[in-house]
Amino acid sequence: MDSLKLFVSLLVLQAFLNPLFSAQAAPNEVFREYIGAEFNNVKFTDVPIHPDVEFHFILSFAIDYTTSSSASPTNGNFNVFWDSDNLSPSQVSSIKNTHSNVRVAVSLGGDSVGDGSAYFNPSSVESWVHNAVSSLTGIINKYNLDGIDIDYEHFSSDPDTFAECIGQLLTTLKGNGIISFASIAPFDDDQVQSHYQALWSKYGHLLDYVNFQFYAYDQGTSVSQFLDYFQTQTSNYNGGKILPSFGTDGSGGLSPENGFFTACSKLRSQEKLHGIFIWSADDSKKNGFRYEKRSQAMLAGSR
């Protein structure tokens, strides 16, 4: 009987410990990078990939506009607007096969298309969702993609319409197993925030990351200002994984030269550092991706 009790006790202990060890072994932080928007001939293989972080490439962009020179809205019929010569379906498969920690997503919308702004401009919720599910399922399957990022920055609709269109799209794609994760990429603008917060309030449970564009703040942002901004957005997207960010294109915010990693260290000490994202690989190519290396090394060292 004593041997039997000991055996049962060991089984119970093993059942208790296994999840703990699994949780410790799983990557807790994610590194994300937008790629392909500026047609700088950057390839997946150009970007250094640390084996101990979850790495997300985000193709930029798929846009529901025509691909003609007179680009116009197409009510949810998405087309590829990234550098598909260098970032092709075969290259997506290759980088994922080479690096087991790499996932690839597609970002929707972006700031501009052709010579103008890219507007979210649905004819109706029902028709936009129908077209978007169909066209994006085709692109995602063709390119073997894993997730979606929402980066609309200009709107011809009210916040509730945006929330329903994007929320129903994500519900369908996740429900059908087409994607495994989703994110949004808002920035501190009243119209932008009203749309994304409407989406968050109803469909936040479908959103795994908030790629907040902290580089859209003024140049010369200090560490203390950045931390204040981070806390504000944590409140705006309560319960979300807010990712700190910077741009390598000379945009604003807190730069990596002037304290970004100091701010991340403070966030990590508060257990608020869920990852880092960069805009963008196209711009980082000229500096040898040194900040990608530093960001990933920091994240890998935080476990």
C-alpha contacts under 8 A as a table, 3 or more apart, distances in Angstrom:
res1	aa1	res2	aa2	distance
1	M	4	L	5.04
1	M	5	K	6.18
2	D	5	K	5.14
2	D	6	L	6.20
3	S	6	L	5.09
3	S	7	F	6.16
4	L	7	F	5.07
4	L	8	V	6.23
5	K	8	V	5.17
5	K	9	S	6.09
6	L	9	S	5.02
6	L	10	L	6.17
7	F	10	L	5.17
7	F	11	L	6.35
8	V	11	L	5.10
8	V	12	V	6.30
9	S	12	V	5.13
9	S	13	L	6.17
10	L	13	L	5.02
10	L	14	Q	6.09
11	L	14	Q	5.11
11	L	15	A	6.21
12	V	15	A	5.15
12	V	16	F	6.31
13	L	16	F	5.09
13	L	17	L	6.17
14	Q	17	L	5.15
14	Q	18	N	5.95
15	A	18	N	5.65
15	A	19	P	7.44
16	F	19	P	6.57
16	F	20	L	7.36
17	L	20	L	5.19
17	L	21	F	6.33
18	N	21	F	5.25
18	N	22	S	6.13
19	P	22	S	4.98
19	P	23	A	6.01
20	L	23	A	5.16
20	L	24	Q	6.28
21	F	24	Q	5.11
21	F	25	A	6.19
22	S	25	A	5.12
22	S	26	A	6.23
23	A	26	A	5.31
24	Q	27	P	7.83
27	P	30	V	7.51
27	P	52	D	6.97
27	P	53	V	5.87
27	P	54	E	6.13
28	N	53	V	7.81
28	N	54	E	7.94
28	N	274	H	6.97
28	N	303	R	7.60
29	E	53	V	6.29
29	E	54	E	6.58
29	E	273	L	7.55
29	E	274	H	5.01
29	E	275	G	4.66
29	E	299	L	6.27
29	E	300	A	7.81
30	V	53	V	5.94
30	V	54	E	4.72
30	V	55	F	5.91
30	V	56	H	7.28
30	V	274	H	6.66
30	V	275	G	4.53
30	V	276	I	6.62
30	V	299	L	7.75
31	F	53	V	6.67
31	F	54	E	6.16
31	F	55	F	4.95
31	F	56	H	6.18
31	F	275	G	5.57
31	F	276	I	5.15
31	F	277	F	5.69
31	F	295	S	7.69
31	F	296	Q	6.56
31	F	299	L	7.82
32	R	55	F	5.86
32	R	56	H	4.55
32	R	57	F	5.89
32	R	58	I	7.06
32	R	275	G	7.84
32	R	276	I	6.38
32	R	277	F	4.45
32	R	278	I	6.52
33	E	56	H	6.41
33	E	57	F	5.18
33	E	58	I	5.86
33	E	277	F	5.46
33	E	278	I	4.95
33	E	279	W	6.23
33	E	280	S	6.00
33	E	281	A	6.48
34	Y	37	A	7.92
34	Y	57	F	6.04
34	Y	58	I	4.54
34	Y	59	L	5.99
34	Y	60	S	6.28
34	Y	278	I	6.65
34	Y	279	W	5.56
34	Y	280	S	4.97
34	Y	281	A	6.20
35	I	42	V	7.71
35	I	57	F	6.73
35	I	58	I	5.95
35	I	59	L	5.23
35	I	60	S	5.82
35	I	279	W	7.89
35	I	280	S	5.85
35	I	281	A	5.14
35	I	282	D	5.99
36	G	39	F	5.77
36	G	40	N	7.48
36	G	41	N	7.95
36	G	42	V	7.02
36	G	59	L	5.95
36	G	60	S	5.47
36	G	61	F	7.65
36	G	82	W	4.96
36	G	83	D	4.98
36	G	84	S	7.81
36	G	87	L	7.22
36	G	281	A	7.60
36	G	282	D	6.40
37	A	59	L	7.59
37	A	60	S	4.95
37	A	61	F	6.41
37	A	81	F	7.45
37	A	82	W	5.19
37	A	83	D	6.66
37	A	282	D	7.31
38	E	82	W	7.82
38	E	83	D	7.67
38	E	282	D	6.14
39	F	42	V	7.33
39	F	82	W	7.34
39	F	83	D	5.39
39	F	282	D	7.26
40	N	282	D	5.64
40	N	283	D	7.94
41	N	83	D	7.53
41	N	86	N	6.26
41	N	282	D	7.70
42	V	46	D	6.55
42	V	86	N	6.88
42	V	281	A	7.11
42	V	282	D	5.83
42	V	285	K	6.95
43	K	46	D	5.29
43	K	47	V	7.32
43	K	86	N	5.69
43	K	87	L	6.33
44	F	47	V	5.76
44	F	87	L	7.15
44	F	91	Q	7.50
44	F	92	V	7.85
44	F	95	I	6.70
45	T	48	P	7.46
45	T	95	I	7.04
46	D	285	K	7.75
47	V	281	A	7.28
47	V	289	F	6.68
47	V	292	E	7.83
48	P	289	F	7.22
48	P	292	E	7.07
48	P	293	K	6.47
49	I	55	F	7.23
49	I	293	K	7.78
49	I	296	Q	7.84
50	H	53	V	6.13
50	H	55	F	8.00
50	H	293	K	7.66
50	H	296	Q	6.19
50	H	297	A	7.25
50	H	300	A	7.79
51	P	54	E	7.91
51	P	99	H	7.50
51	P	101	N	6.59
52	D	101	N	7.73
52	D	300	A	5.54
53	V	101	N	6.94
53	V	296	Q	6.81
53	V	299	L	6.87
53	V	300	A	5.81
54	E	101	N	5.26
54	E	102	V	6.36
54	E	103	R	7.71
55	F	101	N	6.02
55	F	102	V	4.79
55	F	103	R	6.16
56	H	102	V	5.88
56	H	103	R	4.85
56	H	104	V	5.43
56	H	105	A	6.87
57	F	102	V	7.50
57	F	103	R	6.44
57	F	104	V	4.78
57	F	105	A	6.15
58	I	104	V	5.90
58	I	105	A	4.67
58	I	106	V	5.21
58	I	107	S	6.14
58	I	149	D	7.53
59	L	62	A	7.87
59	L	82	W	6.59
59	L	104	V	7.38
59	L	105	A	6.12
59	L	106	V	4.61
59	L	107	S	5.90
60	S	81	F	7.08
60	S	82	W	5.30
60	S	106	V	6.40
60	S	107	S	5.37
60	S	108	L	7.40
60	S	110	G	7.47
61	F	80	V	6.62
61	F	81	F	5.31
61	F	82	W	5.32
61	F	106	V	6.60
61	F	107	S	5.19
61	F	108	L	5.61
61	F	109	G	6.27
61	F	110	G	6.42
62	A	78	F	5.99
62	A	79	N	5.48
62	A	80	V	4.73
62	A	81	F	5.48
62	A	82	W	7.10
62	A	106	V	6.76
62	A	107	S	6.20
62	A	108	L	4.98
62	A	109	G	6.31
63	I	78	F	5.12
63	I	79	N	5.57
63	I	80	V	6.73
63	I	81	F	6.68
63	I	108	L	5.73
63	I	109	G	4.95
63	I	110	G	7.68
63	I	118	A	7.72
64	D	73	P	5.96
64	D	74	T	5.39
64	D	75	N	6.42
64	D	76	G	5.12
64	D	77	N	4.93
64	D	78	F	3.91
64	D	79	N	6.06
64	D	109	G	7.41
65	Y	71	A	5.95
65	Y	72	S	5.11
65	Y	73	P	4.28
65	Y	74	T	5.04
65	Y	75	N	7.86
65	Y	77	N	7.08
65	Y	78	F	6.50
65	Y	79	N	6.76
66	T	70	S	7.84
66	T	71	A	5.09
66	T	72	S	5.53
66	T	73	P	6.55
66	T	74	T	6.47
66	T	79	N	7.07
67	T	70	S	7.95
67	T	71	A	5.94
67	T	79	N	7.03
67	T	81	F	7.67
68	S	71	A	5.30
69	S	114	G	6.38
70	S	114	G	7.09
71	A	113	V	6.79
71	A	114	G	5.95
73	P	119	Y	7.61
73	P	121	N	6.74
74	T	77	N	5.36
74	T	78	F	7.56
75	N	121	N	6.62
75	N	122	P	5.06
75	N	123	S	6.09
75	N	127	S	7.35
75	N	128	W	5.25
75	N	131	N	7.08
75	N	132	A	7.91
76	G	122	P	7.04
76	G	127	S	7.76
76	G	128	W	4.70
76	G	129	V	6.71
76	G	130	H	7.70
76	G	131	N	4.94
76	G	132	A	4.36
76	G	135	S	7.58
77	N	128	W	7.89
77	N	131	N	5.39
77	N	132	A	5.64
77	N	134	S	7.93
77	N	135	S	5.58
77	N	136	L	7.95
78	F	132	A	6.62
78	F	135	S	5.63
78	F	136	L	6.41
79	N	135	S	7.82
80	V	84	S	7.55
80	V	139	I	7.96
81	F	84	S	7.77
82	W	87	L	7.82
83	D	86	N	5.86
83	D	87	L	5.94
84	S	87	L	4.64
84	S	88	S	4.94
85	D	88	S	5.82
86	N	91	Q	7.63
87	L	91	Q	5.90
87	L	92	V	6.76
88	S	91	Q	5.14
88	S	92	V	6.28
88	S	143	Y	7.13
89	P	92	V	5.10
89	P	93	S	6.35
89	P	142	K	6.50
89	P	143	Y	4.31
89	P	144	N	6.88
90	S	93	S	5.15
90	S	94	S	6.11
90	S	143	Y	7.67
91	Q	94	S	4.91
91	Q	95	I	6.18
92	V	95	I	5.49
92	V	96	K	6.30
92	V	104	V	7.31
92	V	143	Y	6.59
92	V	144	N	6.99
92	V	145	L	7.88
93	S	96	K	5.26
93	S	97	N	6.03
93	S	143	Y	7.76
93	S	144	N	6.82
94	S	97	N	5.12
94	S	98	T	6.10
95	I	98	T	5.07
95	I	99	H	6.03
95	I	102	V	7.33
96	K	99	H	5.20
96	K	100	S	5.98
96	K	101	N	7.59
96	K	102	V	5.49
96	K	103	R	6.69
97	N	100	S	6.32
99	H	102	V	5.62
103	R	145	L	7.42
103	R	146	D	6.11
103	R	147	G	7.98
104	V	145	L	5.30
104	V	146	D	5.57
104	V	147	G	6.74
105	A	145	L	5.52
105	A	146	D	5.44
105	A	147	G	4.36
105	A	148	I	5.23
105	A	149	D	6.89
106	V	145	L	7.28
106	V	147	G	6.50
106	V	148	I	5.03
106	V	149	D	6.01
107	S	110	G	7.50
107	S	148	I	5.79
107	S	149	D	4.34
107	S	150	I	5.68
107	S	151	D	6.26
108	L	148	I	7.39
108	L	149	D	6.17
108	L	150	I	5.10
108	L	151	D	5.54
108	L	152	Y	6.63
109	G	112	S	7.91
109	G	118	A	6.33
109	G	119	Y	7.62
109	G	120	F	7.57
109	G	150	I	6.95
109	G	151	D	5.33
109	G	152	Y	4.55
109	G	153	E	7.34
110	G	118	A	6.60
110	G	151	D	5.19
110	G	152	Y	5.33
110	G	153	E	6.31
111	D	117	S	5.84
111	D	118	A	5.71
111	D	151	D	7.86
111	D	152	Y	6.85
111	D	153	E	5.59
111	D	154	H	7.16
112	S	115	D	7.24
112	S	116	G	5.58
112	S	117	S	4.02
112	S	118	A	4.60
113	V	116	G	5.61
113	V	117	S	5.82
113	V	118	A	5.38
114	G	117	S	7.93
117	S	154	H	6.97
118	A	152	Y	7.48
118	A	153	E	7.52
118	A	154	H	6.37
119	Y	152	Y	7.17
119	Y	153	E	7.30
119	Y	154	H	4.77
119	Y	155	F	5.09
119	Y	156	S	6.28
120	F	152	Y	6.54
120	F	154	H	6.26
120	F	155	F	4.77
120	F	156	S	5.80
120	F	157	S	6.88
120	F	162	F	7.85
121	N	155	F	6.60
121	N	156	S	5.09
121	N	157	S	6.25
122	P	125	V	6.71
122	P	127	S	7.87
122	P	128	W	5.67
122	P	156	S	7.89
122	P	157	S	7.25
123	S	127	S	6.86
123	S	128	W	6.66
124	S	127	S	5.45
124	S	128	W	5.97
125	V	128	W	5.33
125	V	129	V	6.02
125	V	161	T	6.63
125	V	164	E	6.83
125	V	165	C	5.40
126	E	129	V	5.39
126	E	130	H	6.16
126	E	165	C	7.81
127	S	130	H	5.14
127	S	131	N	6.17
128	W	131	N	5.26
128	W	132	A	5.89
128	W	165	C	6.89
129	V	132	A	5.03
129	V	133	V	5.93
129	V	165	C	5.80
129	V	166	I	7.75
129	V	168	Q	6.80
129	V	169	L	5.75
130	H	133	V	5.47
130	H	134	S	6.36
131	N	134	S	5.23
131	N	135	S	6.04
132	A	135	S	5.27
132	A	136	L	5.71
132	A	169	L	7.07
133	V	136	L	5.47
133	V	137	T	5.83
133	V	169	L	6.18
133	V	172	T	7.37
133	V	173	L	6.99
134	S	137	T	5.36
134	S	138	G	6.45
135	S	138	G	5.25
135	S	139	I	6.47
136	L	139	I	4.99
136	L	140	I	5.88
137	T	140	I	5.15
137	T	141	N	5.98
137	T	173	L	7.67
137	T	178	I	6.82
138	G	141	N	5.34
138	G	142	K	6.04
139	I	142	K	5.10
139	I	143	Y	6.08
140	I	143	Y	5.34
140	I	144	N	5.68
140	I	145	L	4.95
140	I	146	D	7.50
140	I	178	I	7.45
141	N	144	N	5.02
141	N	145	L	6.65
141	N	178	I	7.78
145	L	179	I	7.44
146	D	178	I	7.53
146	D	179	I	5.06
146	D	180	S	5.84
146	D	181	F	6.95
147	G	179	I	4.80
147	G	180	S	5.74
147	G	181	F	4.85
147	G	182	A	5.50
148	I	179	I	7.14
148	I	181	F	6.73
148	I	182	A	4.85
148	I	183	S	6.45
149	D	182	A	5.63
149	D	183	S	4.59
149	D	184	I	5.40
149	D	185	A	7.07
150	I	182	A	7.89
150	I	183	S	6.18
150	I	184	I	4.57
150	I	185	A	6.00
151	D	184	I	6.18
151	D	185	A	5.00
151	D	186	P	6.81
152	Y	155	F	7.53
152	Y	185	A	7.93
153	E	186	P	7.58
153	E	192	V	6.27
154	H	192	V	7.39
155	F	158	D	7.58
157	S	161	T	6.27
157	S	162	F	6.60
158	D	161	T	5.54
158	D	162	F	6.51
158	D	195	H	7.32
159	P	162	F	5.10
159	P	163	A	6.09
159	P	194	S	6.25
159	P	195	H	4.23
159	P	196	Y	7.52
159	P	198	A	5.91
159	P	199	L	7.62
160	D	163	A	4.99
160	D	164	E	6.17
160	D	195	H	7.34
160	D	198	A	6.29
160	D	199	L	7.52
161	T	164	E	5.20
161	T	165	C	6.08
162	F	165	C	5.24
162	F	166	I	6.07
162	F	195	H	6.47
162	F	199	L	7.10
163	A	166	I	5.47
163	A	167	G	5.59
163	A	195	H	6.93
163	A	196	Y	7.35
163	A	198	A	5.80
163	A	199	L	4.10
163	A	200	W	7.84
163	A	202	K	7.49
163	A	203	Y	7.63
164	E	167	G	5.02
164	E	168	Q	5.76
164	E	199	L	7.35
165	C	168	Q	5.44
165	C	169	L	6.12
166	I	169	L	5.00
166	I	170	L	6.14
166	I	199	L	7.46
167	G	170	L	5.27
167	G	171	T	6.04
167	G	199	L	6.71
167	G	202	K	7.84
167	G	203	Y	5.66
167	G	206	L	7.90
168	Q	171	T	4.95
168	Q	172	T	6.13
169	L	172	T	5.32
169	L	173	L	6.17
170	L	173	L	5.12
170	L	174	K	5.81
170	L	182	A	7.60
170	L	206	L	6.97
171	T	174	K	5.44
171	T	175	G	5.76
171	T	206	L	7.23
172	T	175	G	4.98
172	T	176	N	5.94
173	L	176	N	5.22
173	L	177	G	6.22
173	L	178	I	5.07
173	L	179	I	5.89
174	K	177	G	5.05
174	K	178	I	5.93
174	K	179	I	5.32
174	K	180	S	6.26
174	K	181	F	7.69
175	G	178	I	7.65
176	N	179	I	7.98
177	G	180	S	6.74
179	I	182	A	7.64
181	F	206	L	7.95
181	F	207	L	7.17
181	F	208	D	6.01
182	A	206	L	6.92
182	A	207	L	5.12
182	A	208	D	5.51
182	A	209	Y	6.80
183	S	207	L	5.22
183	S	208	D	5.67
183	S	209	Y	4.67
183	S	210	V	5.57
183	S	211	N	6.71
184	I	196	Y	7.76
184	I	207	L	7.22
184	I	209	Y	6.76
184	I	210	V	5.17
184	I	211	N	5.83
184	I	212	F	7.61
185	A	210	V	6.06
185	A	211	N	4.53
185	A	212	F	5.20
185	A	213	Q	6.41
186	P	192	V	6.45
186	P	193	Q	6.57
186	P	196	Y	6.64
186	P	210	V	7.70
186	P	211	N	7.02
186	P	212	F	5.35
186	P	213	Q	6.20
187	F	192	V	6.75
187	F	193	Q	6.86
187	F	212	F	5.84
187	F	213	Q	5.01
187	F	214	F	6.90
187	F	216	A	6.56
188	D	192	V	7.22
188	D	193	Q	6.49
188	D	213	Q	7.89
188	D	216	A	7.34
188	D	217	Y	7.47
189	D	192	V	5.24
189	D	193	Q	5.84
190	D	193	Q	5.22
190	D	194	S	6.08
191	Q	194	S	5.24
191	Q	195	H	6.48
192	V	195	H	5.43
192	V	196	Y	6.35
193	Q	196	Y	5.18
193	Q	197	Q	5.75
194	S	197	Q	5.34
194	S	198	A	6.13
195	H	198	A	5.27
195	H	199	L	6.44
196	Y	199	L	4.98
196	Y	200	W	6.04
197	Q	200	W	4.76
197	Q	201	S	5.94
197	Q	236	N	7.21
197	Q	237	Y	7.17
198	A	201	S	5.28
198	A	202	K	6.68
199	L	202	K	5.62
199	L	203	Y	5.62
199	L	204	G	6.74
200	W	203	Y	5.25
200	W	204	G	4.12
200	W	205	H	7.90
200	W	207	L	7.92
200	W	237	Y	6.84
201	S	204	G	5.96
203	Y	206	L	5.71
203	Y	207	L	7.30
204	G	207	L	5.25
204	G	240	G	7.75
205	H	208	D	7.66
207	L	210	V	7.51
207	L	240	G	7.76
208	D	240	G	7.18
208	D	241	K	6.79
209	Y	240	G	6.47
209	Y	241	K	4.99
209	Y	242	I	6.28
209	Y	243	L	7.13
210	V	237	Y	7.97
210	V	240	G	6.57
210	V	241	K	5.86
210	V	242	I	4.79
210	V	243	L	6.09
211	N	242	I	6.45
211	N	243	L	5.44
211	N	244	P	7.44
211	N	245	S	7.50
211	N	277	F	7.06
212	F	233	Q	7.98
212	F	242	I	6.63
212	F	243	L	6.34
212	F	244	P	6.86
212	F	245	S	7.05
213	Q	216	A	5.65
213	Q	244	P	7.93
213	Q	245	S	6.35
213	Q	246	F	7.58
214	F	217	Y	5.80
214	F	226	F	7.90
214	F	229	Y	7.99
214	F	244	P	6.75
214	F	245	S	5.66
214	F	246	F	6.48
214	F	253	G	5.72
214	F	254	L	7.62
215	Y	218	D	7.59
215	Y	219	Q	7.97
215	Y	245	S	6.59
215	Y	246	F	5.09
215	Y	247	G	5.87
215	Y	251	S	6.12
215	Y	252	G	4.74
215	Y	253	G	4.04
215	Y	254	L	6.78
216	A	251	S	7.09
216	A	252	G	5.63
216	A	253	G	6.05
217	Y	221	T	7.24
217	Y	252	G	5.61
217	Y	253	G	4.70
218	D	221	T	6.08
218	D	252	G	4.98
218	D	253	G	5.34
219	Q	251	S	6.99
219	Q	252	G	3.85
219	Q	253	G	5.00
219	Q	254	L	6.97
220	G	252	G	7.07
220	G	253	G	6.47
220	G	254	L	6.43
220	G	255	S	7.86
221	T	225	Q	6.15
221	T	226	F	6.45
221	T	252	G	7.62
221	T	253	G	5.16
221	T	254	L	4.87
221	T	255	S	7.95
222	S	225	Q	5.12
222	S	226	F	6.08
222	S	254	L	6.26
222	S	258	N	7.74
222	S	259	G	7.34
223	V	226	F	5.06
223	V	227	L	6.23
223	V	254	L	7.00
223	V	259	G	5.91
223	V	260	F	6.96
223	V	262	T	7.35
223	V	263	A	5.69
224	S	227	L	5.15
224	S	228	D	6.25
224	S	263	A	7.93
225	Q	228	D	5.03
225	Q	229	Y	6.17
226	F	229	Y	5.01
226	F	230	F	6.08
226	F	253	G	7.72
226	F	254	L	6.67
226	F	263	A	7.37
227	L	230	F	4.93
227	L	231	Q	6.19
227	L	263	A	6.76
228	D	231	Q	5.15
228	D	232	T	6.25
229	Y	232	T	5.07
229	Y	233	Q	6.30
230	F	233	Q	5.26
230	F	234	T	6.09
230	F	242	I	7.82
230	F	244	P	7.56
231	Q	234	T	4.94
231	Q	235	S	6.34
232	T	235	S	5.21
232	T	236	N	6.29
233	Q	236	N	4.72
233	Q	237	Y	5.99
233	Q	242	I	7.52
234	T	237	Y	5.28
234	T	238	N	5.56
234	T	239	G	7.45
234	T	240	G	7.09
234	T	242	I	6.49
235	S	238	N	4.93
237	Y	240	G	5.56
237	Y	242	I	7.85
241	K	274	H	6.12
242	I	274	H	7.04
243	L	273	L	7.15
243	L	274	H	6.22
243	L	275	G	5.49
243	L	276	I	5.33
243	L	277	F	6.63
244	P	264	C	7.52
244	P	273	L	7.86
244	P	275	G	7.14
244	P	276	I	5.32
244	P	277	F	6.62
245	S	276	I	5.77
245	S	277	F	5.00
245	S	278	I	5.66
245	S	279	W	7.77
246	F	252	G	8.00
246	F	253	G	6.79
246	F	254	L	6.74
246	F	255	S	6.17
246	F	256	P	7.23
246	F	260	F	7.84
246	F	277	F	7.12
246	F	278	I	5.47
246	F	279	W	6.53
247	G	250	G	6.57
247	G	251	S	5.87
247	G	252	G	7.48
247	G	255	S	7.51
247	G	278	I	5.71
247	G	279	W	4.62
247	G	280	S	6.46
248	T	251	S	7.21
248	T	278	I	7.29
248	T	279	W	6.20
248	T	280	S	6.26
248	T	283	D	5.70
248	T	284	S	5.73
249	D	279	W	7.40
249	D	280	S	7.33
249	D	283	D	5.47
249	D	284	S	7.62
252	G	255	S	7.46
254	L	258	N	6.61
254	L	259	G	6.68
254	L	260	F	5.63
255	S	258	N	5.30
255	S	259	G	6.57
255	S	260	F	5.64
256	P	259	G	5.89
256	P	260	F	4.68
256	P	261	F	6.35
256	P	291	Y	7.31
257	E	260	F	7.15
259	G	262	T	4.97
259	G	263	A	6.22
260	F	263	A	5.17
260	F	264	C	6.31
261	F	264	C	4.83
261	F	265	S	6.12
261	F	295	S	7.88
262	T	265	S	5.11
262	T	266	K	6.46
263	A	266	K	5.14
263	A	267	L	6.31
264	C	267	L	4.94
264	C	268	R	6.02
264	C	273	L	6.66
265	S	268	R	4.98
265	S	269	S	6.24
266	K	269	S	5.14
266	K	270	Q	6.48
267	L	270	Q	5.07
267	L	271	E	6.21
267	L	272	K	5.00
267	L	273	L	5.25
268	R	271	E	4.81
268	R	272	K	5.59
268	R	273	L	4.76
268	R	302	S	7.54
269	S	272	K	7.59
270	Q	273	L	7.79
273	L	276	I	7.93
275	G	299	L	6.90
276	I	295	S	7.00
278	I	281	A	7.55
278	I	292	E	7.75
279	W	283	D	7.69
280	S	283	D	5.50
280	S	284	S	6.29
281	A	284	S	4.86
281	A	285	K	6.15
281	A	289	F	7.58
282	D	285	K	5.77
283	D	286	K	6.37
284	S	287	N	5.49
284	S	288	G	6.46
284	S	289	F	5.07
284	S	290	R	7.83
284	S	291	Y	7.96
285	K	288	G	5.34
285	K	289	F	5.83
286	K	289	F	7.58
287	N	290	R	6.44
289	F	292	E	5.23
289	F	293	K	6.48
290	R	293	K	5.18
290	R	294	R	6.32
291	Y	294	R	4.91
291	Y	295	S	5.89
292	E	295	S	5.18
292	E	296	Q	6.18
293	K	296	Q	5.42
293	K	297	A	6.10
294	R	297	A	5.11
294	R	298	M	6.16
295	S	298	M	5.23
295	S	299	L	6.33
296	Q	299	L	5.03
296	Q	300	A	5.96
297	A	300	A	5.13
297	A	301	G	6.05
298	M	301	G	5.15
298	M	302	S	6.30
299	L	302	S	5.21
299	L	303	R	7.48
300	A	303	R	6.31
